Amino acid sequence: MPLRSLVATLSAGLAVAAATLAAAGPVQADTPRGHACSSSVSIEGYSDALDKTTYADTFVGNLSGLAVDRDGSLLAVSDRSALFTLDRRTRAPEGVLPLATETGAALDSEALAVDRDGTRLITSETEPTVRRHDRRGRILGSLPVPDALKVAPAGRAVANQTFEGLTLLPGGRTLLASMEGTLAGDTAGVVRFQTWQRHGGAGDFRLSAQYGYRADTGLGVVEVAGLPGGRLLVLERGFTAGVGNTVRLYAADTRRATDTGGVAVLTGQDGDRAGDGTGHGIGDGTGHGIGDGTRHGDGVRLVRKTLLADLVNCPSLGATAKQPQPNPLLDNIEGMTVTGAGRPGGRLEVLLVSDDNQNAVQTTRLYSLRVRVA
């Protein structure tokens, strides 16, 4: 789907080195403390090596989702009906599969997850759907979707604002898809997360709990990544013409949230101590929590979230932007996956990707982060 200045203490030599390494592959940080975006997040490097390239006569771009395959390689889904395999170390393309609907039509593929048997679970924003594909890209079936989440007139969803994020939680029994935008009738900024539960070792996914989540004002939820204990990383993003992108990373907790599957309208009004709905409410972004876990006028407790980092505060590392950005490192960031866990200090290795929309003023960029979730 669819900071500008470098920190004064960075030398010109470092900027040149970062740009050179970015062309070759992911940049490795030598001084993580100097690469801090916040107390919880640091950027290890970025790479523009995939930008405006082709592989096997297929444009490598429009990347909207990432997942780690069973063998450790990286999968990247394009919203122009393609699934790429990338080398686990260099991130260079190693394979590509075409994707299509059951009738052979183009697939607006936005997010993916890999099941325990290697099956690819891929969302489409058009209907929306979550389809199951085998390793060769063939459709094996699809998951049920609540009527309310379907695009109008079949449901209450807005076109191009549906299943933008998808994650399989640790253990492989719970699948979660995030809506990018608000359903008609729900309060602006409150989006829904739908889950499917697997009962037994290898059973099919069945509809399960649904949750409400308040995105920051002007932002939408573009990706989610599952963590142990029902927690999530949530990526929120927005764009303002002439200014650029806003990208924020949150930790979210579904464990005390109300199942909203039977709630027709989410008002998100009474009892909300988060104030202006920006997600900063009574917190200060230091990881000590905000007020979105309180009950609302409709008796619904939303998913609680804690700001980990606003990526505008990351060092730019010598990155350049093709259009106005508050930090030249930023672009249309849309995909996210956890590539490593159990690192010293409890940190996660997280990879992000930006969707260039095959647009000359946007960039396909990979970002390597280290994230600490308390």
N, C-alpha and C positions, 0 to 999 in steps of 0.2 A: 504494500500500500504506500496505495498511496495512503579578562581573560584574553580577547583577541590579541593582546600583547603578550610577549614571552616574558617570563619572570626575569627581572634585571640581572639576577645573579647567574643565570645560565650563560655559559660561554657560547660563542659562535661555533666553536669546534664541536661541542656536544650536540648542537642543533644539526650540524652536517652529519655527524655520526648517526643520530637517530633517524634522519631521513634515509641514509644509505641502508641501514639495517631494515627499515620499514620496507624498502623495495625488495629485500631478499627474503624476509619472513618476519615472524613475531620478534619484537624487540625485548631483550631481557634487561631487567633493571639491575644496576649495580648497587644503587643506594635506595632501597625501598622506602626509607623514611622520607627521603626527598621527593618521592613519588606519591605522597599521600594525597588522597582526595578528601578524606575525613579521618576520624580516629578509627573507623571500622573498615575503610576501603582504601587500597592503593592500586595504582595502575602500573603494571609491570612493563607494558609496551603496547605497540599497535603495529599493524601491517596494512599497507595499501596494495600489496602484491597482486590481489585478485581484481583490482579495479579495472573495468573496461577491457577485460580479457575474454578469450573464448577457449573452450575445450571441446574437442570432438564436434566442431561446428555449432556448439551451443554457447550462447552468451552467458558468461559467469557473472551474474548480478541478480538484482531483484531478490536478494536473499532475505528471507523473513523468519526463518526458524533454524535452530541448531539442535543436534542431539549426538550423544556418544554411542557408537555402535557396540555390539557385543565384543568385537575384537579390538576395541580401543580406537578405531578410526573415527573420524568425524563425519557426520551427515549434515548437509546444508540444503534446505528446501527453498526453491525459488517459487514466487507466486505467479510465475509464468510456466507452470506445469513441468518442472524439472526437479530431480533429486540428485544432488552431487555427493560423491564420496571424496573426502579430503584426507590427505596424509596426516597421520596423528602428530607428526613433528613439524613438517614444513608447511602444512595447511595447503599444499598444492593439490589441484584436482587429480583424482585417480580414476574416476568413473562418473558416468551420468546416466540416469534413467528418465525416460519421458513419463509423465503422469497424465491421466485423463479420467473423466467420469465414466460411468457404466455405458454411456452412449457414445463415448469417444470425444466428448467435448473438452475444451480446455478447463483446467482445474485451477481455481484461485487458492492455491495451497499456501497456508500461512504459518503453520506450526506443526511440529512432529515430536513423537516420542518413540522409543524402541522398546518393545515388549520383551519379556524374558526369553521367548523363543526366537527372537530376531524379527518378528513381525513389525512392520512400520505402521504406526498410527499417525495419520495425517489429517489435519483439519482443512476444511474449505469454508471460506466466508460466504459463499454465494447463497447457501440454503439456510443455515449452515449444516455441515456434516462432519463426522469423524469416521474416516474410512480406514479399514485394515488392508494393508498391502503386503504381499510377500516380498522377498529380497529382489525379485525381478520386476517389481512394480505392479504386478497384477493385483486387482482388487479381490479380496477375500470376503468382504462384507462391510457393514457399517453399523455404528452404534445408534441406539434410539436417542432422539433429541426431544425435549419437552416442547409442546406446541408454542408456548409463549416465547421461546427463544428463537423461533423461526422468523425469517424476514417477512415483513408485511407484504401482502395481506394474509398470508398463512399464519403469521404470529405478530408479535409486537416489536421485533427487532428492526433496526435501521440497516439498510444495505451498506455493506463494507464496514460494519461496526459489530461484527459477531465474534466467532471463535478465532481470536488473534493469538492466543497462548494455549499451550498444552504441556502437561507434565505427568509423568508416572511417578508416584511417590515411592520412596524406598520400601522394599518388600514386594512391590509389584502388584498389589491388590487394589490400589485406588488410583484412578485416572482423573485428572482435573483439567477442565478447559475454562479459560477466562474470556468473557465477553469484553470487547474493546470499548463499546459504548453503552449508553443507558437504554433500557427498553422504554417504549412509549408508555407514559403513565407513571413511571418511576421518577423520583426526584433526580434532577440533573446531577451527574457526577457519581451516582450510586450504580455500580455495575454488578452483574451476577457471575458467580463462579459455579459451574456445574460439575458434579462428580459422578463417576460410575464406580461400582464396587464389584470386585470379583470374589465369589464365594467358592472356596475349595482351591485346590492347587492349580488347576488349569481350566477353570470354568470361564464362561463368557462374561463380559462386563455388563452389569445391569444398572439402570438409573438409580442414583443414590442421592445423598444430601446436596442441597444447593445453598450458597451463601451470598450475602450482600457485602460489597466492598466499596468504600468511598475513595475514589480517585481524587487527586488534587485538582483544584479549579483549572479548567482549560487543558487538562491532560487526560489521556486514555491509557488503559492497561494494554500493553503490547506483548508482554511475555511473562511467564511464570516458571519457576523451577522448584521442584519438590525437595524438601529437607526432612530429616527424621522428626517424628512426633507431631505430624500434621502441620508443620510449619512450611513456609514458602519464601522464596525470593520473588519479589514482584517488581517488574520494570514498567515505569510510567513515562510517557513521552508526549510532548506537544510541539507545535510549530507556530511561530509568529512571523509573518512576512516582514522582511526588512530587519528582523532581529535574529531569527534562527531557532534552533531547537532547545527545548528544555527536557532533560533526561534525569530522572531520579530513581534510585534503587532503594527498595524497602524490604524489610523482613516483616512477614505477616504470619498470623497465628489463627487458624480456623477452629481451634479446640473449644472455645467458649462461644462461638458464633451460632446464631439461630439458623436452623434449616428453613430456608425461604421458599422451598419448592411449592408450598401451599399458600404462599403469600402473594396475592394478586398485585398489590401496589406497595412499593417501598417508598415511604414518605421521607425518611431520613431527617426528621425535623426535631421533635421534642426530645430533650435529654441529651442532645449532642454537645458535649463540652469542647469539641474540636474547634468551635468558633466559626471561622470563615471557610472551613472545608478545604483548606490548603494542605492539611496533613501536618501542619506545624503547631497548631493549637497551643496546648500548654507545655509542649516539649520544645526543645531547642535544637533537635537534629543530632544530639549526642548519643542516641541509642537508648534513652531512658524512657521511651514510650510516649504516646500521645493519646488523645481522648476518644479515638474511634471505637473503643470497645464498649462504650456505654449504650444503654438501651434507647431506642427512638420512640417516637409517638405511636408507631404501629406495633410496639412491643418487640421489635426486632433488634437483636444485638449483632452489629456488623463485625466483620473480620477486623481484628485489631492489627494495627501496623505501626512500625517504628522506622523512621528514616535512617538509612545507613549512609547514604551520600547523595548529594546533588552533584552530578558529574561536571557541571560548569566549574567546580572548584578543583578539578584535577589539573595537574601541570600539563601543559600542551605538548611537551616532549618534542617540539619542533614541527608538529603537524601543521598542515595548511588546509584552508577551507576554500571551496570554489564559490561560495555565496556567504553573505553575512552570517556570522555565528558569534555568540557571546564568548566562546572559547573555540579556537580553530580545530581543536581535537574533536568537537562534536559533529555529528551528522544525524541522519535519519535512523537512529539505532532501533532495532526491531527484534532481534533474536538473541537468545541467551541460553547457555547450558552450563552445568557444573562439570568441569573436566577433572577435578581432583579434590578429594576430601581427606580429612585426618592429617592435615599439615600441622607443623609446629605452631602452637598458640591457638589451635582450633580453627585455623583459617582454611577457607575454600579457595580453590582455583576456579575462576569463572571466566567464560569466554562470551563476548558480545559480538554482534555483527550488525552493520548498518545496511539498509535497503536503499540502493541508489536509484530505484525506479527507472533504471536505464535512462537516466537524466544526466546531461552534461555537467550540471552544477551540483550534483550529488556524488558521493564516493562510496564504493564498497570497501568497508574498513573493518578489520578484526581488532578487538580490544582484549588484552589479557589483564584481568583484575585478580587481586587477592582480597578476599572478603572475610571479615570476622563477624559471626553472628553469635551474640551472647546467649 
